[in-house]
């Protein structure tokens, strides 16, 4: 079975592990923010390709940690 091209509201909520609520998605749609969607009659569908694009646009890039050799790490002493 192939992956769906569109997700329903409930499927989008599951995709984001219930961290985005139906109300949040509704608010985002009314403000035209968040992931793109298609409305056919009363049905609201989210194209998977648009959800993937939205995920990438919200990706927070981090810098790699610079590892120093143990013998060059300076340690601070705390005097009380």
PDB file of N, CA, C and O in Angstrom:
ATOM      1  N   UNK A   1       0.845  -1.187   0.000  1.00  0.00           N
ATOM      2  CA  UNK A   1       0.000   0.000   0.000  1.00  0.00           C
ATOM      3  C   UNK A   1       0.887   1.245   0.000  1.00  0.00           C
ATOM      4  O   UNK A   1       1.837   1.334   0.778  1.00  0.00           O
ATOM      5  N   UNK A   2       0.580   2.188  -0.859  1.00  0.00           N
ATOM      6  CA  UNK A   2       1.391   3.400  -0.958  1.00  0.00           C
ATOM      7  C   UNK A   2       0.986   4.411   0.117  1.00  0.00           C
ATOM      8  O   UNK A   2      -0.113   4.361   0.669  1.00  0.00           O
ATOM      9  N   UNK A   3       1.906   5.318   0.389  1.00  0.00           N
ATOM     10  CA  UNK A   3       1.653   6.368   1.384  1.00  0.00           C
ATOM     11  C   UNK A   3       0.609   7.340   0.841  1.00  0.00           C
ATOM     12  O   UNK A   3       0.586   7.612  -0.359  1.00  0.00           O
ATOM     13  N   UNK A   4      -0.253   7.866   1.709  1.00  0.00           N
ATOM     14  CA  UNK A   4      -1.283   8.806   1.250  1.00  0.00           C
ATOM     15  C   UNK A   4      -0.665  10.129   0.793  1.00  0.00           C
ATOM     16  O   UNK A   4       0.372  10.555   1.303  1.00  0.00           O
ATOM     17  N   UNK A   5      -1.316  10.762  -0.170  1.00  0.00           N
ATOM     18  CA  UNK A   5      -0.867  12.065  -0.653  1.00  0.00           C
ATOM     19  C   UNK A   5      -1.375  13.195   0.236  1.00  0.00           C
ATOM     20  O   UNK A   5      -0.783  14.274   0.284  1.00  0.00           O
ATOM     21  N   UNK A   6      -2.475  12.939   0.936  1.00  0.00           N
ATOM     22  CA  UNK A   6      -3.106  13.941   1.792  1.00  0.00           C
ATOM     23  C   UNK A   6      -3.405  13.321   3.146  1.00  0.00           C
ATOM     24  O   UNK A   6      -3.709  12.132   3.244  1.00  0.00           O
ATOM     25  N   UNK A   7      -3.315  14.139   4.192  1.00  0.00           N
ATOM     26  CA  UNK A   7      -3.669  13.686   5.534  1.00  0.00           C
ATOM     27  C   UNK A   7      -4.870  14.470   6.034  1.00  0.00           C
ATOM     28  O   UNK A   7      -5.023  15.658   5.750  1.00  0.00           O
ATOM     29  N   UNK A   8      -5.708  13.787   6.773  1.00  0.00           N
ATOM     30  CA  UNK A   8      -6.837  14.449   7.422  1.00  0.00           C
ATOM     31  C   UNK A   8      -6.328  15.187   8.657  1.00  0.00           C
ATOM     32  O   UNK A   8      -5.169  15.049   9.049  1.00  0.00           O
ATOM     33  N   UNK A   9      -7.203  15.956   9.249  1.00  0.00           N
ATOM     34  CA  UNK A   9      -6.858  16.697  10.461  1.00  0.00           C
ATOM     35  C   UNK A   9      -6.352  15.765  11.559  1.00  0.00           C
ATOM     36  O   UNK A   9      -5.334  16.041  12.194  1.00  0.00           O
ATOM     37  N   UNK A  10      -7.072  14.654  11.780  1.00  0.00           N
ATOM     38  CA  UNK A  10      -6.657  13.702  12.815  1.00  0.00           C
ATOM     39  C   UNK A  10      -5.303  13.073  12.506  1.00  0.00           C
ATOM     40  O   UNK A  10      -4.503  12.833  13.410  1.00  0.00           O
ATOM     41  N   UNK A  11      -5.051  12.809  11.232  1.00  0.00           N
ATOM     42  CA  UNK A  11      -3.769  12.217  10.846  1.00  0.00           C
ATOM     43  C   UNK A  11      -2.620  13.203  11.043  1.00  0.00           C
ATOM     44  O   UNK A  11      -1.515  12.808  11.417  1.00  0.00           O
ATOM     45  N   UNK A  12      -2.881  14.481  10.793  1.00  0.00           N
ATOM     46  CA  UNK A  12      -1.855  15.509  11.028  1.00  0.00           C
ATOM     47  C   UNK A  12      -1.544  15.598  12.520  1.00  0.00           C
ATOM     48  O   UNK A  12      -0.380  15.697  12.909  1.00  0.00           O
ATOM     49  N   UNK A  13      -2.569  15.564  13.343  1.00  0.00           N
ATOM     50  CA  UNK A  13      -2.368  15.609  14.795  1.00  0.00           C
ATOM     51  C   UNK A  13      -1.530  14.413  15.236  1.00  0.00           C
ATOM     52  O   UNK A  13      -0.623  14.564  16.056  1.00  0.00           O
ATOM     53  N   UNK A  14      -1.821  13.232  14.704  1.00  0.00           N
ATOM     54  CA  UNK A  14      -1.032  12.037  15.035  1.00  0.00           C
ATOM     55  C   UNK A  14       0.396  12.165  14.537  1.00  0.00           C
ATOM     56  O   UNK A  14       1.330  11.737  15.215  1.00  0.00           O
ATOM     57  N   UNK A  15       0.575  12.753  13.350  1.00  0.00           N
ATOM     58  CA  UNK A  15       1.917  12.921  12.784  1.00  0.00           C
ATOM     59  C   UNK A  15       2.805  13.711  13.736  1.00  0.00           C
ATOM     60  O   UNK A  15       3.994  13.425  13.876  1.00  0.00           O
ATOM     61  N   UNK A  16       2.217  14.701  14.382  1.00  0.00           N
ATOM     62  CA  UNK A  16       2.984  15.548  15.299  1.00  0.00           C
ATOM     63  C   UNK A  16       2.795  15.120  16.756  1.00  0.00           C
ATOM     64  O   UNK A  16       2.965  15.918  17.678  1.00  0.00           O
ATOM     65  N   UNK A  17       2.442  13.854  16.944  1.00  0.00           N
ATOM     66  CA  UNK A  17       2.370  13.213  18.263  1.00  0.00           C
ATOM     67  C   UNK A  17       1.526  13.986  19.264  1.00  0.00           C
ATOM     68  O   UNK A  17       1.890  14.110  20.433  1.00  0.00           O
ATOM     69  N   UNK A  18       0.414  14.497  18.803  1.00  0.00           N
ATOM     70  CA  UNK A  18      -0.542  15.246  19.637  1.00  0.00           C
ATOM     71  C   UNK A  18       0.053  16.507  20.269  1.00  0.00           C
ATOM     72  O   UNK A  18      -0.461  16.999  21.274  1.00  0.00           O
ATOM     73  N   UNK A  19       1.120  17.022  19.690  1.00  0.00           N
ATOM     74  CA  UNK A  19       1.725  18.258  20.193  1.00  0.00           C
ATOM     75  C   UNK A  19       1.111  19.490  19.540  1.00  0.00           C
ATOM     76  O   UNK A  19       1.337  20.612  19.991  1.00  0.00           O
ATOM     77  N   UNK A  20       0.338  19.284  18.484  1.00  0.00           N
ATOM     78  CA  UNK A  20      -0.425  20.354  17.834  1.00  0.00           C
ATOM     79  C   UNK A  20      -1.886  19.937  17.926  1.00  0.00           C
ATOM     80  O   UNK A  20      -2.249  18.835  17.515  1.00  0.00           O
ATOM     81  N   UNK A  21      -2.707  20.800  18.455  1.00  0.00           N
ATOM     82  CA  UNK A  21      -4.117  20.453  18.638  1.00  0.00           C
ATOM     83  C   UNK A  21      -4.949  20.850  17.419  1.00  0.00           C
ATOM     84  O   UNK A  21      -4.504  21.601  16.551  1.00  0.00           O
ATOM     85  N   UNK A  22      -6.157  20.326  17.386  1.00  0.00           N
ATOM     86  CA  UNK A  22      -7.102  20.691  16.335  1.00  0.00           C
ATOM     87  C   UNK A  22      -7.371  22.191  16.365  1.00  0.00           C
ATOM     88  O   UNK A  22      -7.445  22.836  15.320  1.00  0.00           O
ATOM     89  N   UNK A  23      -7.515  22.739  17.561  1.00  0.00           N
ATOM     90  CA  UNK A  23      -7.759  24.178  17.701  1.00  0.00           C
ATOM     91  C   UNK A  23      -6.607  25.013  17.172  1.00  0.00           C
ATOM     92  O   UNK A  23      -6.823  26.049  16.543  1.00  0.00           O
ATOM     93  N   UNK A  24      -5.380  24.565  17.424  1.00  0.00           N
ATOM     94  CA  UNK A  24      -4.208  25.281  16.908  1.00  0.00           C
ATOM     95  C   UNK A  24      -4.208  25.264  15.389  1.00  0.00           C
ATOM     96  O   UNK A  24      -3.975  26.292  14.753  1.00  0.00           O
ATOM     97  N   UNK A  25      -4.470  24.097  14.807  1.00  0.00           N
ATOM     98  CA  UNK A  25      -4.511  24.011  13.344  1.00  0.00           C
ATOM     99  C   UNK A  25      -5.623  24.886  12.773  1.00  0.00           C
ATOM    100  O   UNK A  25      -5.446  25.518  11.731  1.00  0.00           O
ATOM    101  N   UNK A  26      -6.756  24.922  13.448  1.00  0.00           N
ATOM    102  CA  UNK A  26      -7.876  25.772  13.012  1.00  0.00           C
ATOM    103  C   UNK A  26      -7.465  27.252  13.052  1.00  0.00           C
ATOM    104  O   UNK A  26      -7.719  27.999  12.108  1.00  0.00           O
ATOM    105  N   UNK A  27      -6.833  27.659  14.145  1.00  0.00           N
ATOM    106  CA  UNK A  27      -6.370  29.048  14.264  1.00  0.00           C
ATOM    107  C   UNK A  27      -5.353  29.389  13.194  1.00  0.00           C
ATOM    108  O   UNK A  27      -5.420  30.454  12.580  1.00  0.00           O
ATOM    109  N   UNK A  28      -4.404  28.478  12.968  1.00  0.00           N
ATOM    110  CA  UNK A  28      -3.397  28.717  11.938  1.00  0.00           C
ATOM    111  C   UNK A  28      -4.040  28.862  10.566  1.00  0.00           C
ATOM    112  O   UNK A  28      -3.638  29.719   9.780  1.00  0.00           O
ATOM    113  N   UNK A  29      -5.037  28.028  10.273  1.00  0.00           N
ATOM    114  CA  UNK A  29      -5.714  28.139   8.965  1.00  0.00           C
ATOM    115  C   UNK A  29      -6.388  29.488   8.824  1.00  0.00           C
ATOM    116  O   UNK A  29      -6.311  30.110   7.764  1.00  0.00           O
ATOM    117  N   UNK A  30      -7.047  29.952   9.878  1.00  0.00           N
ATOM    118  CA  UNK A  30      -7.754  31.240   9.783  1.00  0.00           C
ATOM    119  C   UNK A  30      -6.784  32.403   9.620  1.00  0.00           C
ATOM    120  O   UNK A  30      -7.131  33.422   9.023  1.00  0.00           O
ATOM    121  N   UNK A  31      -5.573  32.257  10.147  1.00  0.00           N
ATOM    122  CA  UNK A  31      -4.550  33.310  10.035  1.00  0.00           C
ATOM    123  C   UNK A  31      -3.620  33.100   8.844  1.00  0.00           C
ATOM    124  O   UNK A  31      -2.727  33.909   8.592  1.00  0.00           O
ATOM    125  N   UNK A  32      -3.838  32.012   8.119  1.00  0.00           N
ATOM    126  CA  UNK A  32      -3.007  31.659   6.957  1.00  0.00           C
ATOM    127  C   UNK A  32      -1.538  31.483   7.346  1.00  0.00           C
ATOM    128  O   UNK A  32      -0.637  31.925   6.634  1.00  0.00           O
ATOM    129  N   UNK A  33      -1.315  30.831   8.485  1.00  0.00           N
ATOM    130  CA  UNK A  33       0.033  30.457   8.899  1.00  0.00           C
ATOM    131  C   UNK A  33       0.040  28.943   9.099  1.00  0.00           C
ATOM    132  O   UNK A  33      -1.012  28.308   9.026  1.00  0.00           O
ATOM    133  N   UNK A  34       1.193  28.365   9.347  1.00  0.00           N
ATOM    134  CA  UNK A  34       1.271  26.923   9.528  1.00  0.00           C
ATOM    135  C   UNK A  34       1.360  26.214   8.193  1.00  0.00           C
ATOM    136  O   UNK A  34       1.621  26.842   7.167  1.00  0.00           O
ATOM    137  N   UNK A  35       1.146  24.909   8.202  1.00  0.00           N
ATOM    138  CA  UNK A  35       1.272  24.145   6.956  1.00  0.00           C
ATOM    139  C   UNK A  35       0.138  24.464   5.976  1.00  0.00           C
ATOM    140  O   UNK A  35      -0.988  24.757   6.378  1.00  0.00           O
ATOM    141  N   UNK A  36       0.462  24.401   4.698  1.00  0.00           N
ATOM    142  CA  UNK A  36      -0.537  24.634   3.653  1.00  0.00           C
ATOM    143  C   UNK A  36      -1.570  23.521   3.676  1.00  0.00           C
ATOM    144  O   UNK A  36      -1.279  22.397   4.086  1.00  0.00           O
ATOM    145  N   UNK A  37      -2.773  23.843   3.235  1.00  0.00           N
ATOM    146  CA  UNK A  37      -3.863  22.874   3.252  1.00  0.00           C
ATOM    147  C   UNK A  37      -4.759  23.071   2.041  1.00  0.00           C
ATOM    148  O   UNK A  37      -4.675  24.082   1.343  1.00  0.00           O
ATOM    149  N   UNK A  38      -5.613  22.092   1.807  1.00  0.00           N
ATOM    150  CA  UNK A  38      -6.605  22.155   0.740  1.00  0.00           C
ATOM    151  C   UNK A  38      -7.963  21.986   1.395  1.00  0.00           C
ATOM    152  O   UNK A  38      -8.134  21.144   2.276  1.00  0.00           O
ATOM    153  N   UNK A  39      -8.927  22.784   0.966  1.00  0.00           N
ATOM    154  CA  UNK A  39     -10.280  22.656   1.486  1.00  0.00           C
ATOM    155  C   UNK A  39     -11.188  22.288   0.326  1.00  0.00           C
ATOM    156  O   UNK A  39     -11.293  23.010  -0.665  1.00  0.00           O
ATOM    157  N   UNK A  40     -11.842  21.140   0.478  1.00  0.00           N
ATOM    158  CA  UNK A  40     -12.787  20.668  -0.532  1.00  0.00           C
ATOM    159  C   UNK A  40     -14.126  20.526   0.176  1.00  0.00           C
ATOM    160  O   UNK A  40     -14.335  19.586   0.944  1.00  0.00           O
ATOM    161  N   UNK A  41     -15.019  21.452  -0.082  1.00  0.00           N
ATOM    162  CA  UNK A  41     -16.270  21.493   0.673  1.00  0.00           C
ATOM    163  C   UNK A  41     -15.929  21.796   2.130  1.00  0.00           C
ATOM    164  O   UNK A  41     -15.285  22.802   2.426  1.00  0.00           O
ATOM    165  N   UNK A  42     -16.356  20.934   3.025  1.00  0.00           N
ATOM    166  CA  UNK A  42     -16.027  21.105   4.445  1.00  0.00           C
ATOM    167  C   UNK A  42     -14.775  20.340   4.839  1.00  0.00           C
ATOM    168  O   UNK A  42     -14.263  20.516   5.945  1.00  0.00           O
ATOM    169  N   UNK A  43     -14.277  19.493   3.947  1.00  0.00           N
ATOM    170  CA  UNK A  43     -13.100  18.667   4.249  1.00  0.00           C
ATOM    171  C   UNK A  43     -11.828  19.487   4.147  1.00  0.00           C
ATOM    172  O   UNK A  43     -11.608  20.192   3.162  1.00  0.00           O
ATOM    173  N   UNK A  44     -10.996  19.390   5.167  1.00  0.00           N
ATOM    174  CA  UNK A  44      -9.688  20.041   5.182  1.00  0.00           C
ATOM    175  C   UNK A  44      -8.646  18.932   5.072  1.00  0.00           C
ATOM    176  O   UNK A  44      -8.615  18.012   5.888  1.00  0.00           O
ATOM    177  N   UNK A  45      -7.802  19.031   4.060  1.00  0.00           N
ATOM    178  CA  UNK A  45      -6.756  18.037   3.833  1.00  0.00           C
ATOM    179  C   UNK A  45      -5.402  18.724   3.751  1.00  0.00           C
ATOM    180  O   UNK A  45      -5.278  19.836   3.237  1.00  0.00           O
ATOM    181  N   UNK A  46      -4.400  18.042   4.265  1.00  0.00           N
ATOM    182  CA  UNK A  46      -3.040  18.572   4.263  1.00  0.00           C
ATOM    183  C   UNK A  46      -2.178  17.716   3.337  1.00  0.00           C
ATOM    184  O   UNK A  46      -1.985  16.531   3.609  1.00  0.00           O
ATOM    185  N   UNK A  47      -1.655  18.287   2.250  1.00  0.00           N
ATOM    186  CA  UNK A  47      -0.772  17.518   1.373  1.00  0.00           C
ATOM    187  C   UNK A  47       0.502  17.122   2.140  1.00  0.00           C
ATOM    188  O   UNK A  47       1.138  17.964   2.775  1.00  0.00           O
ATOM    189  N   UNK A  48       0.858  15.859   2.074  1.00  0.00           N
ATOM    190  CA  UNK A  48       2.045  15.375   2.788  1.00  0.00           C
ATOM    191  C   UNK A  48       3.286  16.130   2.332  1.00  0.00           C
ATOM    192  O   UNK A  48       4.151  16.450   3.148  1.00  0.00           O
ATOM    193  N   UNK A  49       3.381  16.415   1.046  1.00  0.00           N
ATOM    194  CA  UNK A  49       4.541  17.140   0.530  1.00  0.00           C
ATOM    195  C   UNK A  49       4.647  18.534   1.170  1.00  0.00           C
ATOM    196  O   UNK A  49       5.750  19.018   1.423  1.00  0.00           O
ATOM    197  N   UNK A  50       3.507  19.171   1.428  1.00  0.00           N
ATOM    198  CA  UNK A  50       3.501  20.487   2.074  1.00  0.00           C
ATOM    199  C   UNK A  50       3.864  20.375   3.555  1.00  0.00           C
ATOM    200  O   UNK A  50       4.539  21.252   4.095  1.00  0.00           O
ATOM    201  N   UNK A  51       3.421  19.306   4.211  1.00  0.00           N
ATOM    202  CA  UNK A  51       3.814  19.094   5.611  1.00  0.00           C
ATOM    203  C   UNK A  51       5.321  18.878   5.708  1.00  0.00           C
ATOM    204  O   UNK A  51       5.965  19.393   6.622  1.00  0.00           O
ATOM    205  N   UNK A  52       5.884  18.118   4.770  1.00  0.00           N
ATOM    206  CA  UNK A  52       7.336  17.904   4.751  1.00  0.00           C
ATOM    207  C   UNK A  52       8.076  19.222   4.541  1.00  0.00           C
ATOM    208  O   UNK A  52       9.087  19.490   5.190  1.00  0.00           O
ATOM    209  N   UNK A  53       7.556  20.045   3.620  1.00  0.00           N
ATOM    210  CA  UNK A  53       8.178  21.356   3.353  1.00  0.00           C
ATOM    211  C   UNK A  53       8.099  22.240   4.590  1.00  0.00           C
ATOM    212  O   UNK A  53       9.065  22.922   4.932  1.00  0.00           O
ATOM    213  N   UNK A  54       6.954  22.228   5.258  1.00  0.00           N
ATOM    214  CA  UNK A  54       6.767  23.030   6.469  1.00  0.00           C
ATOM    215  C   UNK A  54       7.705  22.561   7.572  1.00  0.00           C
ATOM    216  O   UNK A  54       8.265  23.374   8.307  1.00  0.00           O
ATOM    217  N   UNK A  55       7.874  21.249   7.683  1.00  0.00           N
ATOM    218  CA  UNK A  55       8.825  20.706   8.664  1.00  0.00           C
ATOM    219  C   UNK A  55      10.224  21.248   8.399  1.00  0.00           C
ATOM    220  O   UNK A  55      10.903  21.700   9.322  1.00  0.00           O
ATOM    221  N   UNK A  56      10.652  21.203   7.154  1.00  0.00           N
ATOM    222  CA  UNK A  56      12.002  21.688   6.814  1.00  0.00           C
ATOM    223  C   UNK A  56      12.143  23.183   7.097  1.00  0.00           C
ATOM    224  O   UNK A  56      13.200  23.634   7.539  1.00  0.00           O
ATOM    225  N   UNK A  57      11.091  23.945   6.846  1.00  0.00           N
ATOM    226  CA  UNK A  57      11.177  25.395   7.066  1.00  0.00           C
ATOM    227  C   UNK A  57      11.238  25.737   8.558  1.00  0.00           C
ATOM    228  O   UNK A  57      11.666  26.831   8.926  1.00  0.00           O
ATOM    229  N   UNK A  58      10.816  24.813   9.407  1.00  0.00           N
ATOM    230  CA  UNK A  58      10.852  25.038  10.851  1.00  0.00           C
ATOM    231  C   UNK A  58      11.994  24.319  11.542  1.00  0.00           C
ATOM    232  O   UNK A  58      12.080  24.318  12.770  1.00  0.00           O
ATOM    233  N   UNK A  59      12.862  23.715  10.769  1.00  0.00           N
ATOM    234  CA  UNK A  59      13.998  22.995  11.318  1.00  0.00           C
ATOM    235  C   UNK A  59      14.967  23.983  11.948  1.00  0.00           C
ATOM    236  O   UNK A  59      15.336  24.980  11.326  1.00  0.00           O
ATOM    237  N   UNK A  60      15.372  23.714  13.155  1.00  0.00           N
ATOM    238  CA  UNK A  60      16.342  24.559  13.849  1.00  0.00           C
ATOM    239  C   UNK A  60      17.703  23.903  13.718  1.00  0.00           C
ATOM    240  O   UNK A  60      17.928  22.799  14.215  1.00  0.00           O
ATOM    241  N   UNK A  61      18.595  24.589  13.053  1.00  0.00           N
ATOM    242  CA  UNK A  61      19.929  24.053  12.833  1.00  0.00           C
ATOM    243  C   UNK A  61      20.819  24.365  14.034  1.00  0.00           C
ATOM    244  O   UNK A  61      20.802  25.473  14.570  1.00  0.00           O
ATOM    245  N   UNK A  62      21.572  23.390  14.430  1.00  0.00           N
ATOM    246  CA  UNK A  62      22.487  23.546  15.552  1.00  0.00           C
ATOM    247  C   UNK A  62      23.912  23.385  15.056  1.00  0.00           C
ATOM    248  O   UNK A  62      24.174  22.687  14.076  1.00  0.00           O
ATOM    249  N   UNK A  63      24.826  24.042  15.751  1.00  0.00           N
ATOM    250  CA  UNK A  63      26.236  23.893  15.418  1.00  0.00           C
ATOM    251  C   UNK A  63      26.758  22.630  16.079  1.00  0.00           C
ATOM    252  O   UNK A  63      26.277  22.210  17.132  1.00  0.00           O
ATOM    253  N   UNK A  64      27.736  22.046  15.446  1.00  0.00           N
ATOM    254  CA  UNK A  64      28.358  20.881  16.039  1.00  0.00           C
ATOM    255  C   UNK A  64      29.122  21.298  17.284  1.00  0.00           C
ATOM    256  O   UNK A  64      29.653  22.405  17.371  1.00  0.00           O
ATOM    257  N   UNK A  65      29.161  20.399  18.226  1.00  0.00           N
ATOM    258  CA  UNK A  65      29.942  20.652  19.427  1.00  0.00           C
ATOM    259  C   UNK A  65      31.403  20.445  19.080  1.00  0.00           C
ATOM    260  O   UNK A  65      31.774  19.458  18.444  1.00  0.00           O
ATOM    261  N   UNK A  66      32.206  21.366  19.497  1.00  0.00           N
ATOM    262  CA  UNK A  66      33.635  21.247  19.242  1.00  0.00           C
ATOM    263  C   UNK A  66      34.242  20.484  20.403  1.00  0.00           C
ATOM    264  O   UNK A  66      34.259  20.964  21.536  1.00  0.00           O
ATOM    265  N   UNK A  67      34.736  19.305  20.114  1.00  0.00           N
ATOM    266  CA  UNK A  67      35.325  18.481  21.157  1.00  0.00           C
ATOM    267  C   UNK A  67      36.805  18.807  21.283  1.00  0.00           C
ATOM    268  O   UNK A  67      37.528  18.867  20.288  1.00  0.00           O
ATOM    269  N   UNK A  68      37.236  19.013  22.492  1.00  0.00           N
ATOM    270  CA  UNK A  68      38.644  19.256  22.771  1.00  0.00           C
ATOM    271  C   UNK A  68      39.244  17.999  23.371  1.00  0.00           C
ATOM    272  O   UNK A  68      38.568  17.276  24.103  1.00  0.00           O
ATOM    273  N   UNK A  69      40.500  17.732  23.069  1.00  0.00           N
ATOM    274  CA  UNK A  69      41.148  16.585  23.722  1.00  0.00           C
ATOM    275  C   UNK A  69      41.137  16.780  25.234  1.00  0.00           C
ATOM    276  O   UNK A  69      41.190  17.909  25.721  1.00  0.00           O
ATOM    277  N   UNK A  70      41.070  15.697  25.959  1.00  0.00           N
ATOM    278  CA  UNK A  70      40.985  15.771  27.414  1.00  0.00           C
ATOM    279  C   UNK A  70      42.153  16.495  28.048  1.00  0.00           C
ATOM    280  O   UNK A  70      41.986  17.168  29.066  1.00  0.00           O
ATOM    281  N   UNK A  71      43.338  16.367  27.461  1.00  0.00           N
ATOM    282  CA  UNK A  71      44.504  16.993  28.102  1.00  0.00           C
ATOM    283  C   UNK A  71      44.548  18.499  27.899  1.00  0.00           C
ATOM    284  O   UNK A  71      45.333  19.169  28.569  1.00  0.00           O
ATOM    285  N   UNK A  72      43.744  19.058  27.008  1.00  0.00           N
ATOM    286  CA  UNK A  72      43.759  20.503  26.821  1.00  0.00           C
ATOM    287  C   UNK A  72      42.568  21.197  27.460  1.00  0.00           C
ATOM    288  O   UNK A  72      42.454  22.421  27.394  1.00  0.00           O
ATOM    289  N   UNK A  73      41.682  20.430  28.075  1.00  0.00           N
ATOM    290  CA  UNK A  73      40.506  21.021  28.705  1.00  0.00           C
ATOM    291  C   UNK A  73      40.933  21.678  30.006  1.00  0.00           C
ATOM    292  O   UNK A  73      41.545  21.053  30.872  1.00  0.00           O
ATOM    293  N   UNK A  74      40.595  22.948  30.119  1.00  0.00           N
ATOM    294  CA  UNK A  74      40.909  23.648  31.344  1.00  0.00           C
ATOM    295  C   UNK A  74      39.759  23.459  32.327  1.00  0.00           C
ATOM    296  O   UNK A  74      38.589  23.518  31.949  1.00  0.00           O
ATOM    297  N   UNK A  75      40.097  23.236  33.561  1.00  0.00           N
ATOM    298  CA  UNK A  75      39.072  23.102  34.580  1.00  0.00           C
ATOM    299  C   UNK A  75      39.180  24.245  35.550  1.00  0.00           C
ATOM    300  O   UNK A  75      40.272  24.723  35.854  1.00  0.00           O
ATOM    301  N   UNK A  76      38.059  24.672  36.024  1.00  0.00           N
ATOM    302  CA  UNK A  76      38.031  25.743  37.008  1.00  0.00           C
ATOM    303  C   UNK A  76      37.857  25.123  38.388  1.00  0.00           C
ATOM    304  O   UNK A  76      37.156  24.128  38.570  1.00  0.00           O
ATOM    305  N   UNK A  77      38.510  25.737  39.328  1.00  0.00           N
ATOM    306  CA  UNK A  77      38.302  25.287  40.691  1.00  0.00           C
ATOM    307  C   UNK A  77      37.439  26.313  41.390  1.00  0.00           C
ATOM    308  O   UNK A  77      37.555  27.515  41.153  1.00  0.00           O
ATOM    309  N   UNK A  78      36.603  25.837  42.224  1.00  0.00           N
ATOM    310  CA  UNK A  78      35.687  26.701  42.931  1.00  0.00           C
ATOM    311  C   UNK A  78      36.099  26.744  44.391  1.00  0.00           C
ATOM    312  O   UNK A  78      36.123  25.718  45.071  1.00  0.00           O
ATOM    313  N   UNK A  79      36.421  27.929  44.864  1.00  0.00           N
ATOM    314  CA  UNK A  79      36.793  28.067  46.262  1.00  0.00           C
ATOM    315  C   UNK A  79      35.617  28.599  47.033  1.00  0.00           C
ATOM    316  O   UNK A  79      34.922  29.508  46.579  1.00  0.00           O
ATOM    317  N   UNK A  80      35.395  28.041  48.186  1.00  0.00           N
ATOM    318  CA  UNK A  80      34.288  28.496  49.020  1.00  0.00           C
ATOM    319  C   UNK A  80      34.817  29.151  50.256  1.00  0.00           C
ATOM    320  O   UNK A  80      34.038  29.606  51.095  1.00  0.00           O
TER     321      UNK A  80
END
